[in-house]
Amino acid sequence: MEEKKKSSGLAVAGLVLSIIAIVFAMIPIINVISYFLAILAIIFGIVTLIRDSKKVMSIIVIILSICTFAVATNMNKKAVDVINKSVNETNKELNKISSDLNKSLGNATEDVLKNDVEVNLGTFEAKSLGYGMYDTKLEVTVKNKLNEKKSFSLHIEAVNKNGERIAEDYVSVNDLGGGQSQKFKAFSLVDKDKIKELKNAEFKIIEASAF
């Protein structure tokens, strides 16, 4: 009689533990506790089953405990997936912020010229106006390659055949619409003593920023 009461007590304890375990199993992270509770419940269930007492309850305890493992594992997997997704999205956003910052500071010239803006440098022209005055220009065509409005800053350098700088100029483009292009004049104010060199110079973009 005492043995039956003891077995009955184990069965009830196992049932209570298995119910608590499956409830905890539904709470991600914290549900690690449910694994321990489920193991205890299974032990109680098996002991009760072997002693041939409360077999139905013992089977229920074992089934609930097994379900606990499945539920807890599934909930943890979902939680990990959500965390990983959140981390990935955060990393993407941080990378975008870093990329945009580098572009705005002129630290990503190659990327800007490849993906954001198309720049065509024309031929340097110098027209004499008389009295030692000249009208000079380098036509610069800027096209926004993006689908959104952007502003650009271009640093253009003129170098001789030895790579030495002759002159430099900047082109600022404000709020150019997506896909739009606009022409600008650079090197309109240059030292007349440099005009001859500029006619034979190589013009290149040494820094480009987008913001």
C-alpha positions in Angstrom: 0.0 0.0 0.0 2.8 2.4 0.9 4.6 1.4 -2.3 1.5 2.2 -4.3 1.2 5.6 -2.6 4.8 6.4 -3.3 4.4 5.4 -7.0 1.2 7.5 -7.2 3.0 10.4 -5.7 5.8 10.1 -8.3 3.2 9.9 -11.1 1.5 13.1 -9.8 4.8 14.8 -9.4 5.9 13.8 -12.9 2.6 15.1 -14.3 3.0 18.5 -12.5 6.6 18.8 -13.6 5.7 17.9 -17.2 3.0 20.5 -17.3 5.2 23.2 -15.8 8.0 22.1 -18.2 5.8 22.5 -21.3 4.6 25.9 -20.1 8.2 27.1 -19.6 9.0 25.6 -23.0 6.9 28.3 -24.7 9.1 31.0 -23.3 12.3 31.5 -25.5 15.7 31.5 -23.7 14.1 30.9 -20.3 12.8 27.6 -21.5 16.2 26.0 -20.9 14.7 25.3 -17.4 12.0 23.2 -19.2 14.7 20.7 -20.4 15.7 19.9 -16.8 12.1 19.7 -15.6 11.2 17.4 -18.5 14.1 15.1 -17.7 12.9 14.8 -14.1 9.3 14.2 -15.3 10.4 11.5 -17.7 12.4 9.8 -14.9 9.3 9.9 -12.6 7.1 8.6 -15.4 9.4 5.7 -16.3 9.8 4.7 -12.6 6.0 4.8 -12.2 5.5 2.9 -15.4 8.0 0.1 -14.3 6.2 -0.2 -10.9 3.0 -0.8 -12.8 1.1 2.0 -11.1 -0.8 4.8 -12.8 0.3 3.6 -16.3 -1.9 6.0 -18.2 -0.7 9.0 -16.2 2.9 7.8 -16.6 2.5 7.6 -20.4 0.9 11.1 -20.4 3.9 12.4 -18.4 6.4 10.9 -20.8 4.5 12.2 -23.9 4.2 15.7 -22.4 7.9 15.7 -21.5 8.9 14.6 -25.0 6.7 17.4 -26.4 8.5 19.8 -24.1 11.8 19.1 -25.8 10.2 19.6 -29.2 8.4 22.9 -28.2 11.4 24.3 -26.4 13.8 23.5 -29.3 11.4 25.0 -31.8 10.8 28.1 -29.8 14.6 28.6 -29.3 15.2 28.1 -33.0 12.6 30.8 -33.8 14.1 33.1 -31.2 17.6 32.6 -32.6 16.2 33.3 -36.2 14.6 36.5 -35.0 17.8 37.6 -33.2 19.9 36.7 -36.3 17.5 38.6 -38.6 17.6 41.6 -36.3 21.4 41.5 -36.1 21.7 41.2 -39.9 19.4 44.1 -40.4 21.2 46.2 -37.8 24.6 45.4 -39.5 23.1 46.3 -42.9 21.9 49.6 -41.6 25.3 50.4 -39.9 27.1 49.5 -43.1 24.8 51.8 -45.1 25.4 54.6 -42.6 29.1 54.0 -42.7 29.0 53.9 -46.5 27.0 57.1 -46.8 29.3 58.9 -44.4 32.4 57.9 -46.4 30.7 59.0 -49.6 29.8 62.4 -48.1 33.4 62.9 -46.8 35.0 62.1 -50.1 36.5 58.9 -48.8 34.8 56.6 -51.3 35.6 58.4 -54.6 35.9 55.2 -56.7 32.5 53.9 -55.3 30.8 57.2 -56.0 32.1 57.4 -59.6 31.1 53.8 -60.2 27.7 53.7 -58.7 26.3 57.2 -58.0 27.4 59.7 -60.6 28.7 59.8 -64.1 31.1 62.6 -65.0 32.3 63.5 -68.4 35.2 66.0 -68.7 35.3 68.0 -71.9 38.2 69.8 -73.5 39.8 72.8 -72.0 39.0 76.0 -74.0 40.5 79.4 -73.8 39.1 82.3 -75.9 41.0 85.6 -76.0 38.9 88.6 -75.2 41.7 91.1 -75.9 43.6 93.3 -73.5 45.3 90.2 -72.1 42.0 88.7 -70.9 40.7 85.2 -71.6 37.4 83.4 -71.3 38.4 79.9 -70.2 36.4 76.8 -69.4 36.3 73.1 -69.0 32.8 71.7 -69.6 31.8 69.1 -67.0 28.7 67.0 -67.6 27.4 65.4 -64.4 24.7 62.7 -64.4 23.0 61.3 -61.3 23.0 57.5 -61.8 20.7 57.0 -58.8 16.9 57.0 -58.7 16.8 59.7 -55.9 17.8 63.3 -55.6 21.5 63.7 -54.7 24.1 66.4 -54.3 27.7 65.9 -55.5 31.1 67.6 -55.0 33.9 67.0 -57.5 37.5 68.0 -57.1 39.2 68.2 -60.5 42.9 68.4 -61.1 44.9 69.4 -64.1 48.3 67.9 -64.4 51.1 68.1 -67.0 52.8 65.1 -68.7 55.1 64.7 -65.7 52.1 64.4 -63.3 52.7 67.7 -61.8 49.7 69.8 -60.8 49.0 72.9 -62.9 45.7 73.9 -61.4 42.6 72.6 -59.6 39.0 73.4 -59.4 35.8 72.2 -57.7 32.3 71.6 -59.1 29.3 71.6 -56.8 26.1 70.0 -57.8 23.0 70.6 -55.7 19.9 68.4 -55.5 20.3 66.8 -58.9 17.2 64.6 -59.6 17.5 60.9 -60.2 18.6 60.2 -63.7 19.1 63.9 -64.4 22.2 65.5 -65.9 23.6 69.0 -65.8 26.5 70.9 -67.4 28.9 73.0 -65.5 32.0 75.1 -66.3 35.2 74.6 -64.4 38.5 76.3 -64.6 36.9 79.6 -65.7 39.2 81.6 -63.5 42.8 80.6 -64.2 46.1 82.4 -64.4 46.7 83.4 -68.0 50.3 82.2 -67.6 49.0 78.7 -67.2 46.6 78.7 -70.2 49.1 77.1 -72.6 49.9 74.3 -70.1 46.2 73.8 -69.5 45.5 73.3 -73.1 47.8 70.2 -73.1 47.0 69.1 -69.6 45.3 65.9 -68.4 42.2 66.6 -66.3 41.1 64.0 -63.8 38.8 63.7 -60.8 40.8 63.2 -57.6 37.9 63.3 -55.2 34.1 62.8 -55.5 31.6 63.0 -52.7 27.8 62.3 -52.7 25.3 63.4 -50.1 
